[in-house]
């Protein structure tokens, strides 16, 4: 497979990918991101990856596609538009409802994108005999630098990919192959002097333009972080219960964005601004049933309720006090601690003192006891 692939094959592959539903098809090489290794090392070295240990464990393969699969000669980068039907920032003005990131409101994109990638990869293998491997986010592949190198878009000041055609809303996947394709030109940066994505961040997660400290990012805190969320971030979280779209949604390039064509990515009614009261009542079986087939399910019921309780505490809605108090006796200390925190913000002092007197002495977990002590 050492010979260069002619333009007709490139165009035939593009057509095949578009027939599979992809909105963007570009080509690059495994050696097109030479700066990625040092940038990743700096990110991990500064501890900005938080408790995402997998980033450090697979750093060598993640930073260099040629290490991941030495036989690969080309990387085909494909993008699938998931543009929302409405402005994701609107839900932030509805404090009794939860804000779930656009990407997680429909079917799990890993399943959708991987299925489409396999269609295209199998076609290439059958037509040319080329070896192929498909990747979508779950393997140690740096999709955003590869997409930038392929000319899909550029990594903006918030470190996310921005497209002139689709704004912030592209799911990325890649096909590594032993076939050689002429690479496309890399995309230039079109952020200019704009800093809207940096300015809007509720937790100031960007130490500088083009740098992210995941430990302060609401997406990381609500999805990846397994423990208690630090007090300094709870109020800024507002009603964001799974992910955060602020820096994506505010980007001016979204004026060119369009609503997703793929029906499976459309928001499910039960995930589009859900009421907090109903979410607080979820047991494990109810959680798994409600979020089956979506990215939310991977967080697990306890971590998700941790986030919902913080949103409830921020809501100022006294009608949520009852469901919150019911969770003070939950089996999970992660849930109990945030139930105490939320109760402190929703209950009158007399009620809170009575709850403390009932629960504190019997509480075995020090993190939950610390929340009760803060309520004293």
KEKE-3310 file (N, C-alpha, C; in steps of 0.2 Angstrom, whole numbers, plus 5000, padded with zeros to 4 digits):
npx = (5004:5010:5010:5004:4987:4976:4967:4954:4950:4950:4940:4929:4929:4926:4913:4907:4908:4900:4888:4886:4883:4892:4897:4909:4924:4941:4959:4974:4991:4999:5010:5008:5006:5016:5019:5010:5014:5023:5014:5004:5012:5016:5003:4999:5010:5008:4998:4985:4976:4969:4960:4961:4968:4971:4975:4988:4994:4993:5000:5011:5007:4995:5000:5007:5002:5009:5015:5005:4999:5010:5010:5002:4998:4990:4978:4961:4950:4935:4920:4905:4890:4882:4874:4863:4845:4841:4847:4859:4862:4850:4844:4850:4844:4833:4832:4826:4827:4838:4853:4859:4873:4874:4879:4876:4862:4856:4856:4871:4885:4897:4893:4885:4894:4904:4898:4896:4909:4914:4907:4912:4926:4926:4922:4933:4943:4938:4938:4951:4959:4966:4973:4964:4959:4947:4943:4935:4936:4937:4949:4967:4969:4972:4961:4957:4969:4973:4962:4963:4975:4971:4963:4950:4945:4950:4959:4952:4953:4948:4952:4944:4938:4934:4924:4922:4911:4902:4903:4904:4900:4904:4906:4920:4928:4940:4949:4962:4974:4983:4984:4989:4985:4984:4988:4976:4977:4982:4971:4970:4971:4956:4952:4955:4954:4945:4938:4927:4924:4933:4930:4917:4917:4912:4919:4932:4942:4952:4968:4975:4974:4971:4974:4969:4963:4958:4954:4946:4936:4919:4913:4923:4922:4908:4907:4919:4926:4927:4925:4920:4914:4923:4920:4921:4917:4904:4893:4896:4893:4879:4865:4870:4871:4877:4890:4895:4891:4895:4907:4907:4895:4894:4903:4906:4907:4897:4886:4886:4882:4872:4856:4858:4858:4857:4845:4846:4854:4847:4839:4832:4816:4815:4827:4829:4831:4827:4816:4822:4816:4811:4822:4829:4823:4827:4831:4844:4840:4830:4838:4847:4838:4832:4842:4847:4858:4863:4876:4876:4873:4885:4891:4885:4873:4875:4886:4879:4868:4874:4878:4865:4860:4868:4864:4851:4853:4857:4846:4837:4824:4812:4803:4810:4816:4811:4813:4827:4830:4826:4836:4847:4848:4853:4861:4874:4888:4893:4882:4874:4882:4881:4868:4866:4873:4865:4853:4856:4855:4842:4833:4825:4833:4830:4824:4835:4844:4837:4837:4851:4853:4847:4854:4868:4876:4874:4881:4893:4903:4917:4917:4904:4901:4908:4901:4890:4895:4899:4887:4883)
npy = (4994:5006:5015:5031:5037:5041:5056:5052:5041:5048:5056:5048:5041:5052:5054:5042:5043:5054:5049:5040:5049:5058:5075:5082:5078:5075:5074:5069:5066:5053:5060:5073:5081:5087:5095:5091:5082:5088:5098:5090:5084:5096:5099:5088:5088:5099:5095:5098:5089:5083:5070:5062:5049:5041:5049:5052:5039:5034:5043:5043:5035:5043:5055:5054:5048:5039:5031:5024:5016:5010:5006:5014:5025:5036:5047:5048:5061:5063:5072:5075:5084:5090:5101:5110:5113:5124:5138:5133:5140:5146:5138:5140:5150:5145:5140:5129:5118:5106:5108:5100:5095:5098:5088:5076:5074:5066:5050:5040:5047:5040:5027:5031:5038:5028:5018:5023:5026:5013:5009:5016:5013:4999:4999:5005:4996:4985:4989:4993:4985:4990:4991:4995:5005:5011:5025:5034:5044:5036:5029:5031:5044:5060:5069:5082:5090:5083:5085:5099:5099:5092:5102:5103:5112:5124:5124:5133:5147:5142:5129:5120:5113:5123:5126:5134:5132:5124:5129:5126:5113:5099:5082:5071:5059:5046:5038:5027:5022:5010:5014:5027:5044:5060:5073:5085:5103:5112:5120:5138:5149:5157:5165:5178:5193:5190:5185:5179:5166:5163:5173:5170:5159:5151:5146:5150:5143:5144:5147:5155:5161:5147:5138:5126:5122:5108:5104:5114:5115:5114:5104:5094:5092:5088:5077:5069:5069:5060:5062:5072:5088:5103:5117:5130:5129:5125:5135:5143:5133:5133:5128:5117:5101:5090:5091:5106:5119:5132:5139:5134:5138:5152:5156:5166:5160:5151:5157:5152:5139:5124:5115:5098:5084:5071:5060:5052:5059:5070:5079:5070:5070:5069:5073:5085:5100:5095:5093:5097:5091:5079:5072:5071:5061:5049:5032:5019:5010:5017:5028:5021:5017:5028:5035:5026:5021:5034:5046:5051:5040:5034:5041:5037:5034:5040:5050:5058:5062:5069:5081:5085:5089:5099:5108:5110:5116:5128:5133:5140:5137:5133:5123:5111:5107:5096:5084:5085:5084:5071:5064:5065:5054:5044:5030:5032:5041:5052:5057:5060:5070:5081:5083:5088:5100:5106:5107:5116:5127:5129:5127:5134:5140:5134:5122:5116:5115:5105:5094:5092:5089:5077:5068:5070:5064:5050:5049:5041:5045:5055:5066:5069:5073:5084:5093:5094:5101:5113:5118:5122)
npz = (5000:4997:4987:4981:4983:4970:4965:4961:4970:4982:4981:4979:4991:4999:4995:4998:5012:5015:5011:5021:5031:5036:5038:5036:5028:5028:5025:5032:5039:5049:5055:5057:5068:5076:5087:5097:5106:5116:5120:5127:5136:5144:5149:5156:5165:5173:5180:5176:5171:5181:5189:5178:5175:5164:5154:5156:5157:5144:5137:5128:5116:5114:5110:5098:5083:5075:5084:5090:5079:5070:5056:5049:5036:5032:5039:5040:5044:5050:5052:5061:5061:5075:5078:5089:5091:5098:5107:5118:5130:5135:5144:5156:5162:5169:5183:5190:5182:5174:5166:5153:5144:5126:5118:5125:5125:5116:5108:5112:5106:5103:5098:5087:5079:5077:5071:5058:5054:5053:5042:5031:5032:5030:5017:5011:5013:5007:4994:4991:4998:5008:5025:5040:5054:5066:5075:5089:5100:5111:5111:5113:5105:5098:5093:5090:5087:5076:5068:5066:5059:5047:5042:5046:5055:5068:5083:5095:5107:5118:5117:5111:5095:5082:5068:5052:5045:5053:5066:5083:5084:5081:5080:5081:5072:5067:5054:5053:5041:5030:5017:5006:5006:4998:5009:5016:5017:5032:5044:5047:5061:5067:5077:5080:5089:5098:5114:5120:5123:5133:5143:5147:5155:5169:5180:5178:5170:5161:5161:5152:5135:5124:5133:5145:5161:5167:5180:5184:5176:5172:5164:5166:5180:5182:5175:5173:5186:5200:5214:5228:5224:5224:5236:5231:5217:5217:5218:5206:5196:5194:5187:5179:5176:5169:5161:5151:5141:5139:5134:5121:5115:5115:5105:5091:5078:5077:5071:5058:5060:5059:5062:5068:5056:5058:5065:5077:5085:5090:5103:5117:5123:5137:5141:5138:5145:5159:5173:5190:5201:5198:5194:5206:5212:5207:5208:5207:5197:5191:5186:5177:5168:5163:5157:5148:5134:5132:5134:5148:5156:5159:5169:5181:5194:5207:5206:5196:5203:5213:5206:5202:5215:5218:5209:5213:5226:5221:5215:5223:5225:5235:5235:5232:5243:5250:5242:5242:5256:5258:5252:5261:5269:5260:5253:5247:5252:5244:5238:5250:5256:5247:5248:5260:5259:5249:5256:5266:5259:5255:5266:5280:5295:5307:5303:5297:5308:5316:5307:5307:5320:5321:5311:5312:5322:5319:5307:5298:5288:5285:5276:5274:5287:5288:5280:5287:5299:5293:5292:5304)
capx = (5000:5015:5009:4999:4981:4974:4961:4947:4949:4949:4933:4925:4929:4922:4906:4905:4907:4894:4882:4886:4880:4897:4897:4916:4929:4947:4964:4981:4996:5001:5016:5005:5005:5023:5019:5005:5018:5025:5008:5001:5017:5015:4996:4999:5015:5005:4992:4979:4972:4965:4961:4960:4974:4972:4979:4995:4996:4994:5003:5016:5003:4991:5003:5010:4998:5013:5017:4998:4999:5016:5009:4997:5001:4986:4973:4955:4947:4928:4916:4897:4887:4877:4871:4857:4839:4840:4853:4860:4863:4844:4842:4853:4839:4828:4836:4823:4828:4845:4857:4863:4877:4870:4882:4873:4855:4853:4860:4878:4888:4902:4889:4883:4900:4908:4895:4897:4916:4915:4904:4917:4932:4925:4922:4940:4946:4935:4939:4958:4963:4970:4971:4960:4957:4943:4944:4931:4936:4938:4956:4972:4970:4971:4956:4957:4975:4973:4957:4966:4980:4967:4959:4943:4944:4956:4958:4951:4956:4945:4955:4940:4938:4930:4923:4919:4905:4898:4904:4907:4896:4906:4909:4925:4931:4946:4951:4969:4974:4989:4983:4992:4981:4987:4985:4974:4980:4980:4967:4973:4967:4952:4949:4956:4955:4939:4939:4921:4924:4937:4926:4910:4918:4909:4924:4939:4945:4957:4973:4978:4971:4973:4976:4963:4964:4952:4952:4942:4931:4913:4912:4927:4919:4902:4907:4925:4928:4923:4924:4916:4916:4925:4915:4922:4915:4897:4889:4897:4890:4872:4860:4873:4871:4881:4894:4894:4892:4895:4912:4905:4889:4895:4907:4903:4906:4890:4881:4885:4880:4865:4854:4860:4853:4856:4840:4848:4858:4842:4838:4827:4812:4816:4834:4829:4829:4823:4815:4827:4813:4810:4829:4831:4819:4830:4836:4849:4837:4827:4843:4849:4832:4830:4848:4850:4860:4866:4883:4875:4873:4892:4893:4882:4868:4878:4889:4874:4864:4879:4877:4858:4859:4871:4859:4845:4855:4858:4840:4833:4817:4810:4799:4815:4819:4808:4817:4834:4831:4825:4843:4851:4849:4855:4867:4880:4891:4894:4875:4873:4886:4878:4861:4867:4875:4859:4848:4858:4854:4835:4829:4826:4839:4827:4823:4842:4846:4833:4840:4858:4853:4845:4858:4875:4879:4874:4884:4900:4908:4920:4916:4897:4901:4911:4896:4886:4899:4899:4880:4882)
capy = (5000:5012:5020:5037:5036:5046:5060:5049:5037:5052:5059:5042:5040:5058:5053:5037:5046:5059:5045:5037:5054:5063:5082:5084:5072:5078:5069:5071:5060:5052:5064:5080:5085:5086:5099:5088:5078:5093:5101:5086:5084:5102:5099:5083:5089:5104:5092:5100:5083:5081:5063:5058:5046:5038:5053:5051:5032:5033:5049:5042:5034:5048:5061:5052:5042:5034:5026:5020:5011:5012:5005:5019:5030:5042:5048:5051:5064:5064:5076:5074:5090:5089:5107:5110:5116:5130:5141:5130:5145:5148:5134:5143:5155:5141:5137:5123:5113:5105:5109:5094:5097:5096:5081:5071:5074:5061:5044:5041:5048:5035:5022:5033:5039:5022:5014:5026:5025:5006:5008:5019:5009:4993:5001:5007:4989:4980:4992:4994:4980:4993:4990:5001:5005:5017:5028:5039:5047:5031:5027:5037:5048:5067:5070:5089:5092:5079:5088:5105:5097:5090:5107:5103:5118:5126:5124:5140:5149:5137:5122:5115:5114:5128:5126:5140:5129:5121:5132:5122:5107:5093:5076:5069:5052:5045:5031:5026:5017:5009:5018:5034:5049:5066:5077:5092:5109:5113:5126:5143:5151:5163:5168:5185:5196:5188:5181:5177:5159:5164:5177:5167:5153:5152:5144:5153:5137:5145:5151:5159:5158:5141:5133:5123:5118:5104:5104:5120:5115:5111:5098:5089:5091:5085:5071:5065:5069:5055:5063:5078:5094:5108:5122:5136:5128:5123:5140:5144:5128:5135:5122:5113:5094:5086:5095:5114:5122:5140:5142:5132:5141:5159:5157:5169:5156:5148:5160:5148:5132:5122:5109:5091:5080:5064:5060:5049:5064:5075:5079:5066:5075:5068:5075:5092:5104:5091:5096:5094:5087:5072:5069:5070:5055:5043:5027:5017:5007:5023:5032:5017:5016:5035:5037:5021:5023:5041:5047:5052:5034:5032:5044:5033:5038:5044:5056:5062:5065:5074:5087:5088:5092:5106:5113:5111:5120:5134:5135:5145:5134:5130:5116:5106:5105:5090:5079:5086:5081:5064:5061:5065:5047:5040:5025:5035:5047:5057:5060:5063:5076:5086:5084:5092:5106:5109:5108:5122:5133:5129:5126:5139:5138:5130:5115:5113:5113:5099:5089:5091:5085:5070:5065:5071:5059:5044:5050:5038:5047:5062:5071:5071:5076:5091:5097:5096:5106:5119:5120:5124)
capz = (5000:4997:4982:4982:4980:4966:4967:4961:4976:4987:4980:4980:4998:5002:4993:5003:5019:5015:5010:5028:5035:5038:5035:5034:5027:5027:5025:5035:5040:5056:5057:5056:5074:5080:5093:5102:5112:5121:5123:5131:5142:5148:5152:5162:5170:5177:5184:5174:5169:5186:5190:5172:5174:5157:5149:5158:5156:5137:5134:5122:5111:5112:5107:5092:5080:5072:5089:5091:5074:5065:5049:5046:5032:5032:5044:5037:5049:5048:5056:5061:5064:5080:5080:5093:5088:5102:5111:5124:5136:5137:5150:5162:5165:5171:5188:5193:5177:5174:5160:5151:5138:5120:5115:5129:5125:5112:5108:5113:5099:5101:5095:5081:5074:5076:5066:5052:5053:5051:5035:5027:5033:5027:5010:5009:5014:5001:4987:4990:5002:5013:5032:5042:5061:5067:5082:5090:5107:5117:5111:5114:5099:5099:5088:5089:5083:5069:5064:5064:5054:5041:5039:5048:5059:5072:5090:5098:5113:5123:5116:5107:5088:5079:5061:5049:5042:5058:5072:5088:5084:5076:5083:5077:5072:5062:5051:5051:5036:5027:5011:5006:5003:4998:5014:5015:5020:5039:5045:5051:5067:5065:5083:5081:5096:5102:5120:5123:5126:5140:5147:5149:5159:5176:5185:5176:5169:5156:5163:5147:5129:5121:5139:5149:5167:5168:5186:5186:5171:5174:5161:5169:5187:5182:5171:5174:5193:5204:5221:5230:5220:5229:5237:5227:5211:5217:5216:5199:5192:5193:5186:5175:5179:5165:5155:5151:5134:5138:5129:5114:5113:5114:5099:5086:5072:5077:5066:5052:5062:5057:5066:5066:5052:5061:5070:5083:5089:5092:5110:5119:5127:5144:5142:5136:5151:5163:5180:5195:5206:5195:5194:5213:5215:5204:5211:5202:5192:5187:5183:5171:5163:5160:5153:5144:5127:5132:5138:5155:5160:5161:5175:5187:5197:5213:5203:5193:5209:5216:5202:5203:5221:5218:5205:5217:5230:5218:5212:5227:5224:5242:5234:5231:5249:5252:5239:5244:5263:5257:5250:5267:5271:5254:5254:5245:5255:5239:5238:5257:5257:5243:5250:5266:5256:5246:5262:5269:5255:5254:5272:5286:5300:5312:5300:5296:5315:5318:5303:5310:5327:5319:5307:5313:5327:5316:5301:5298:5283:5287:5271:5276:5293:5287:5277:5293:5303:5289:5293:5311)
cpx = (5004:5013:5003:4993:4979:4968:4955:4945:4947:4942:4928:4924:4925:4915:4903:4903:4901:4888:4881:4883:4885:4896:4904:4920:4936:4953:4971:4985:4997:5006:5014:5005:5011:5023:5014:5009:5020:5019:5005:5006:5016:5008:4996:5004:5013:5000:4986:4974:4968:4966:4959:4967:4976:4975:4986:4998:4997:4997:5007:5012:4998:4994:5006:5006:5003:5015:5011:4998:5005:5015:5005:5001:4997:4981:4967:4951:4940:4924:4908:4894:4882:4874:4864:4851:4838:4847:4854:4861:4856:4842:4845:4849:4833:4831:4833:4824:4836:4847:4861:4867:4874:4873:4878:4866:4852:4857:4867:4881:4893:4899:4887:4889:4903:4905:4896:4904:4917:4912:4909:4924:4931:4924:4929:4944:4944:4937:4947:4962:4968:4968:4968:4959:4953:4944:4939:4931:4938:4945:4960:4973:4968:4967:4957:4963:4975:4967:4959:4971:4977:4963:4952:4941:4951:4954:4957:4954:4953:4948:4951:4940:4933:4930:4920:4912:4900:4899:4907:4904:4898:4909:4914:4927:4936:4946:4958:4969:4981:4989:4986:4987:4985:4984:4982:4978:4977:4975:4971:4968:4963:4948:4950:4957:4949:4941:4933:4921:4928:4933:4920:4911:4916:4915:4931:4943:4951:4962:4976:4974:4975:4976:4970:4966:4958:4950:4947:4936:4925:4911:4916:4924:4913:4902:4913:4927:4924:4922:4920:4919:4918:4920:4915:4919:4907:4892:4889:4894:4883:4868:4863:4874:4875:4884:4892:4896:4893:4901:4911:4900:4890:4900:4903:4902:4900:4885:4881:4883:4873:4863:4856:4855:4852:4851:4842:4852:4853:4841:4832:4822:4813:4823:4835:4827:4825:4822:4819:4823:4812:4817:4831:4828:4822:4833:4840:4845:4833:4832:4845:4844:4831:4836:4851:4852:4862:4872:4882:4875:4880:4894:4890:4878:4871:4881:4884:4870:4868:4878:4870:4857:4862:4867:4853:4847:4855:4852:4836:4826:4816:4806:4804:4818:4817:4812:4824:4835:4830:4832:4848:4853:4851:4861:4874:4882:4892:4887:4873:4876:4883:4871:4861:4868:4869:4854:4850:4856:4846:4831:4830:4830:4836:4826:4830:4845:4843:4836:4847:4858:4851:4850:4866:4878:4879:4878:4892:4905:4910:4918:4909:4897:4904:4906:4891:4889:4899:4892:4879:4882)
cpy = (5006:5017:5025:5036:5042:5050:5056:5045:5042:5055:5054:5041:5046:5056:5047:5039:5050:5055:5042:5043:5059:5070:5084:5078:5076:5073:5073:5065:5059:5057:5071:5084:5084:5090:5096:5085:5083:5097:5097:5085:5090:5101:5094:5085:5095:5101:5094:5095:5081:5074:5059:5054:5043:5042:5053:5044:5031:5039:5048:5040:5039:5054:5060:5046:5037:5029:5021:5015:5013:5011:5010:5024:5037:5041:5052:5054:5065:5068:5075:5080:5087:5096:5107:5114:5123:5132:5137:5134:5147:5144:5136:5148:5151:5137:5130:5117:5112:5106:5103:5096:5094:5089:5075:5070:5069:5054:5045:5041:5043:5030:5024:5034:5033:5018:5017:5026:5018:5005:5011:5015:5003:4994:5002:5000:4985:4983:4992:4989:4984:4991:4996:5000:5012:5019:5034:5040:5042:5028:5033:5040:5055:5070:5078:5092:5089:5083:5095:5104:5095:5096:5107:5109:5120:5125:5131:5141:5145:5130:5118:5117:5118:5127:5132:5138:5127:5124:5127:5115:5102:5088:5073:5062:5051:5038:5031:5021:5016:5012:5025:5038:5056:5070:5083:5097:5110:5120:5132:5145:5157:5166:5176:5188:5194:5184:5179:5171:5159:5168:5174:5162:5154:5151:5146:5147:5138:5150:5156:5157:5152:5136:5132:5120:5114:5103:5109:5120:5111:5105:5092:5087:5087:5078:5066:5064:5065:5057:5069:5084:5100:5114:5128:5135:5127:5129:5142:5139:5129:5128:5117:5106:5089:5089:5103:5116:5129:5142:5140:5137:5148:5161:5160:5165:5152:5151:5156:5141:5131:5116:5103:5088:5073:5064:5057:5054:5070:5074:5074:5071:5075:5071:5083:5097:5100:5094:5093:5090:5080:5068:5067:5063:5049:5038:5024:5014:5012:5027:5028:5017:5023:5037:5032:5023:5030:5041:5048:5046:5032:5035:5040:5037:5042:5050:5061:5066:5070:5081:5090:5091:5098:5111:5114:5116:5127:5137:5140:5143:5130:5123:5110:5104:5098:5084:5079:5082:5073:5060:5061:5058:5042:5035:5028:5041:5053:5061:5063:5070:5082:5088:5089:5099:5110:5111:5115:5128:5134:5129:5132:5136:5133:5123:5112:5111:5106:5093:5087:5087:5078:5065:5065:5065:5052:5044:5047:5041:5054:5067:5074:5075:5084:5096:5099:5101:5112:5122:5123:5131)
cpz = (5000:4992:4984:4979:4976:4968:4966:4967:4982:4987:4981:4987:5001:5001:4997:5010:5020:5015:5017:5033:5038:5035:5033:5033:5024:5028:5028:5036:5047:5059:5057:5062:5079:5087:5099:5108:5117:5124:5128:5137:5147:5152:5158:5167:5175:5181:5182:5171:5175:5188:5184:5171:5168:5153:5150:5156:5149:5133:5128:5116:5109:5108:5100:5088:5077:5078:5090:5086:5069:5058:5046:5042:5031:5037:5040:5043:5047:5054:5055:5064:5069:5083:5084:5089:5092:5105:5117:5131:5138:5144:5157:5166:5168:5177:5191:5188:5177:5166:5158:5144:5131:5117:5119:5129:5121:5113:5109:5107:5097:5097:5088:5076:5073:5071:5059:5050:5050:5043:5030:5027:5029:5019:5007:5008:5008:4994:4986:4993:5007:5020:5035:5050:5062:5074:5083:5098:5112:5117:5112:5107:5100:5093:5085:5085:5076:5065:5061:5058:5047:5038:5041:5051:5062:5079:5093:5104:5119:5122:5112:5100:5086:5071:5058:5046:5048:5065:5077:5088:5079:5081:5078:5077:5067:5060:5050:5046:5033:5020:5012:5002:5003:5004:5012:5019:5027:5039:5049:5056:5065:5071:5083:5088:5101:5108:5123:5126:5133:5145:5150:5154:5166:5181:5183:5174:5164:5159:5159:5140:5126:5127:5143:5155:5169:5175:5188:5181:5173:5170:5164:5176:5187:5179:5173:5182:5197:5211:5222:5226:5225:5230:5233:5220:5211:5215:5208:5194:5190:5192:5180:5178:5175:5160:5156:5144:5133:5133:5122:5111:5112:5108:5094:5079:5072:5073:5060:5054:5060:5062:5063:5061:5055:5067:5077:5088:5092:5100:5112:5123:5134:5146:5141:5141:5156:5170:5185:5200:5204:5195:5201:5215:5212:5208:5206:5196:5188:5183:5176:5166:5159:5155:5149:5137:5127:5136:5145:5159:5163:5167:5181:5190:5203:5210:5200:5198:5213:5213:5202:5209:5222:5214:5209:5223:5228:5215:5216:5227:5231:5241:5233:5237:5251:5249:5241:5251:5262:5256:5256:5270:5266:5256:5252:5249:5250:5238:5245:5258:5253:5245:5256:5264:5253:5251:5265:5266:5254:5260:5277:5291:5305:5309:5299:5303:5317:5314:5305:5316:5326:5316:5309:5317:5323:5309:5301:5294:5285:5283:5272:5282:5293:5284:5283:5298:5300:5290:5300:5312)
residu = (UNK:UNK:UNK:UNK:UNK:UNK:UNK:UNK:UNK:UNK:UNK:UNK:UNK:UNK:UNK:UNK:UNK:UNK:UNK:UNK:UNK:UNK:UNK:UNK:UNK:UNK:UNK:UNK:UNK:UNK:UNK:UNK:UNK:UNK:UNK:UNK:UNK:UNK:UNK:UNK:UNK:UNK:UNK:UNK:UNK:UNK:UNK:UNK:UNK:UNK:UNK:UNK:UNK:UNK:UNK:UNK:UNK:UNK:UNK:UNK:UNK:UNK:UNK:UNK:UNK:UNK:UNK:UNK:UNK:UNK:UNK:UNK:UNK:UNK:UNK:UNK:UNK:UNK:UNK:UNK:UNK:UNK:UNK:UNK:UNK:UNK:UNK:UNK:UNK:UNK:UNK:UNK:UNK:UNK:UNK:UNK:UNK:UNK:UNK:UNK:UNK:UNK:UNK:UNK:UNK:UNK:UNK:UNK:UNK:UNK:UNK:UNK:UNK:UNK:UNK:UNK:UNK:UNK:UNK:UNK:UNK:UNK:UNK:UNK:UNK:UNK:UNK:UNK:UNK:UNK:UNK:UNK:UNK:UNK:UNK:UNK:UNK:UNK:UNK:UNK:UNK:UNK:UNK:UNK:UNK:UNK:UNK:UNK:UNK:UNK:UNK:UNK:UNK:UNK:UNK:UNK:UNK:UNK:UNK:UNK:UNK:UNK:UNK:UNK:UNK:UNK:UNK:UNK:UNK:UNK:UNK:UNK:UNK:UNK:UNK:UNK:UNK:UNK:UNK:UNK:UNK:UNK:UNK:UNK:UNK:UNK:UNK:UNK:UNK:UNK:UNK:UNK:UNK:UNK:UNK:UNK:UNK:UNK:UNK:UNK:UNK:UNK:UNK:UNK:UNK:UNK:UNK:UNK:UNK:UNK:UNK:UNK:UNK:UNK:UNK:UNK:UNK:UNK:UNK:UNK:UNK:UNK:UNK:UNK:UNK:UNK:UNK:UNK:UNK:UNK:UNK:UNK:UNK:UNK:UNK:UNK:UNK:UNK:UNK:UNK:UNK:UNK:UNK:UNK:UNK:UNK:UNK:UNK:UNK:UNK:UNK:UNK:UNK:UNK:UNK:UNK:UNK:UNK:UNK:UNK:UNK:UNK:UNK:UNK:UNK:UNK:UNK:UNK:UNK:UNK:UNK:UNK:UNK:UNK:UNK:UNK:UNK:UNK:UNK:UNK:UNK:UNK:UNK:UNK:UNK:UNK:UNK:UNK:UNK:UNK:UNK:UNK:UNK:UNK:UNK:UNK:UNK:UNK:UNK:UNK:UNK:UNK:UNK:UNK:UNK:UNK:UNK:UNK:UNK:UNK:UNK:UNK:UNK:UNK:UNK:UNK:UNK:UNK:UNK:UNK:UNK:UNK:UNK:UNK:UNK:UNK:UNK:UNK:UNK:UNK:UNK:UNK:UNK:UNK:UNK:UNK:UNK:UNK:UNK:UNK:UNK:UNK:UNK:UNK:UNK:UNK:UNK:UNK:UNK:UNK:UNK:UNK:UNK:UNK:UNK:UNK:UNK:UNK:UNK:UNK:UNK:UNK:UNK:UNK:UNK:UNK:UNK:UNK:UNK:UNK:UNK:UNK:UNK:UNK:UNK:UNK)
# end
